[in-house]
Amino acid sequence: MRLSAAIMTLALAASSASASQLDLQPGDTAGPAQYRDFNAKGSLLESNGPIRRRRPYRDPERYDYGRRYQPEYWAMLGGGTFDPTDQPGHGLYLNGGMGTTLAKQIDLGVQISWYHHSTAGEQLVREYDLPDGTHVRQVIATNAIDTDLVPVLGTIRVRMPVSPQLEPYVGGGIGWEWLTVGGTDSQGDFQNDYDGFGAQLFGGLNLNVGSSAGLYGEALWNASTPKAEFFDPSVGQVIREDVNFDGLAFHGGLRFMF
């Protein structure tokens, strides 16, 4: 009887020792014993220390760590005046363009402009060549005349910042220009359409008033001679006519970066 009681006591002691070993956590044997509290409400991640958050992904093409973000695109809209040297009077000049920024200081883009001049009782200068090669220059007195010139150009501007707000620039553009001249002269109503190669050289100043908007002012020289071939009843034959629209323009307006 005493032998059975001793055996049962030894079995209970061995069972208690095994259960204690199952609660031990693996770790540094030299350190204090670690136990898992199965009654705690926190998660395993919280019990093992603070959560480390990953930094958000940044596209290296759009961000340079430690530096201000550089816009990739630009747009401009403005107005002013244009004065062709060989035509009487000056007129309204509207300008708009958009494009992309290359190498942070070079703007590539497309620009569309519109020059309009309306007069009454002035003169139109015409130059044309007859089929035999004779060059003719005419100054025609008109009762009313409307002139519209539309240059469409590919442009490049090189900015030279002198401060975060001020950016002088120079540039140029090449493309095609369309001209329409219509009105009334001594022979009645007329409308002539011309087109031809055009080019511009310009310089100006950008004034940045924010991270995505600013003002600009620009002076440009337009060089173009639109041409046309048509039947002219005043001379009774088909003529080739050139209209010189070289001249100086000034315009300014808004510039956007995005």
Helices and strands as residue ranges (DSSP letters): H 2-22, H 44-47, E 73-84, E 91-102, E 106-120, E 123-129, E 135-141, E 144-159, E 166-185, E 188-208, E 213-224, E 227-232, E 237-242, E 247-257
